[in-house]
């Protein structure tokens, strides 16, 4: 089965392709099958944004589309960065600027006040409009210094106490098991088995 990945993020594409290849699905980036402009993300929640993108590209490509919306939430900052995680500092996809802004916003806080979590909502939408959504979270501590070269986004700041490492220091296999995206994918695969 061919599945379109509604993302241009190379890190996400790698993670999704690895998982779906294991169940025999060919997952291709949307750029390989369409040059349609990206839809604007206007949802107020991760779920709204994921569904919006998936429905849009399912109509454009006439193929099943997998979309996710994910981000990091610093508990002490309410729901921020939240749905604005990829554009927290202004420009979409500027990981370095986003990380700097989050470190700056958390400067007054220490210890347990630096707890946070990643959230991921995945939407799988077929051209006929049928949809499945799944969600995953991952708890950790948002540090004010970077460690590790793996992962992407906020991973070098996101410390996992149970591993004694940041998300950027663990292997792809470990990450797929415990990350917000890994948990959401597993929940989605469980839903697919029921079909």
N, C-alpha and C positions, 0 to 999 in steps of 0.2 A: 504494500500500500504506500502511496506517495502522500506525504504530509508537508505542507508549507509552513515554515517557521516565520512568523510575523515579527522579525527583528533583524537589525543590522549589527547587533552587538556580537562581535566575534567570540567572546567568552561564553555567552549564552548559546550561540549556535553550536560550539564544540560540545557543551554539556548535553544539549538536547539530542544532537546527532549520535553521541555515544549511547545514550539510554535507548533511543528508538531503534538503533541498529540491532540492539540485543533482542528486540522482539520482531525483527524482520521488516521494519518500516523504513522507507527511504525518506529522511527528513532533509528538505532543501530550503535554503534561505530564500525569502521572498524576492530578493534582488535577482535570483536566478530565473524566476518565472514571470516577473512583472516589473514594469517601470512606472507603475502608478505612484503618485505622490503619497507619502505617509499621511494617514488621517491625523487630525489634531486630537490630542488626548484632553477631553473636556470632562471626564468623569471625576466625581468627588471621592471615589473609592478605588482600590486596586481592582476589584471585581468589575466595576463599570468600565474601566479603561481596557482591561483584558478582553471583555466581551465586545466592546466597541471595535477594537482592532481586528479581532478574529472575524466578526460578521462582515466588516468592510472588505477584508482580503478574500474571504470565501466567495463573496459576490464577484470580485475582480478576477480571481483566478479560476473559479469554478472547481476548486479542489478543497479538501478538508484543510483547515488552518488551525495551527496551534499558536496561541498568543499568551504572553504572560505580562503581568505588571507586578513589579516588585520594588521593594525599597527597604530602607532602614528607618527605625523609629527610636529616638532617644526618649526613654520613658519620661524623664524630667522636662522635656520640651513639648509634652503633649503628644500630638500626632506628627511632629516634624522630625526629619524632612518628609517622611511619608510618601504620598503620591508624587511629590516634587523631588524625590531623591536624585534622579538623573539630571535635574536642572536646578538643584538647590542653590548654586552660586550664580545662576542666571543663564549660562549657556548649556544647552543640552549635551550630555556626554563628556563634560570636562571633569574627569575623575579627580584630578589633582586639586582643582579649585573647589569642588564639592567637599572633598576631604578637609581642606584648609578651613572652609566655612564651618563645618561641623565641629572641628577641634576648637575653633574660636568661640562658637556658641556654647560649648560645654566647659570652657575655661573656669567658670566659677564653681564647678562641681567636682567632687571627689568621691571615692569609694562606691557605695551602692547607688549613689545618685548618677553614676555613669552607666547604669544598666540600660540595655536596649535590646531590641530584637529586629531581626529581618522578617519580612512578610512577603510571601509570593502567592499570587492567585493565577492559576492557569486556566485558560478557556480553550476548549477544542470545539470548533464549529464546522459543520458540514454545509455544502452549498444549499441544501434544502432547508437550512435554518436550525437543524437539530444541534443542541449544545450540551456540553458537559463542563462543569467547573470544579476545581479542586484547590484547596488552600494548604499552605504549610508555613510554619514559623520556626525560628531558631533563636534561642536566647543567648545573650553574651554580654560583654562589657565593652564599651566604646572607649578605647584608650586615646591618649593625646600624642602618641608616637607610632611610627610605622614599623611593621615587622613582617618579613616574608615577601616573596616575588610572585607567588602564584595568585590565582583568582583575578578579580578585577573590582572596580568600584571601591567600596568601603572596606573590602576584605582585609587590607593590611592594618586597619584600626580595630577590627572586630575580634576581640579576644574570647576564646572558648575555654573557660576555666576547667572543664572536664578533660580537655586535651592538653592544657598548658601551652597552647599555641593560638596564633591568630588564624582566621579563615584562610589567609594567604600563605600559611605555612603547612597546611595539610595537603595530602595528595587528592587528586581528582576523585579517586574511588571513595576516600573518606568523606570528601565534601558532598558527593552525590548521596551518601547515606544519611548525613546529619543536617545538611543545609535546608533552608526554607524551600529552595527550588527542588532539591532532592525529595523532600517530604511531599511537596505538592505533586511532583511527577508520580511518586509511588501511589498517592491517593487517586490520581487520575488513572493510572494503570489498573488499580483495583476496580474503579468504576467501569473501565472498558471491559474487564473480564465478565462483568454482570450482563453486558449487552448480548 
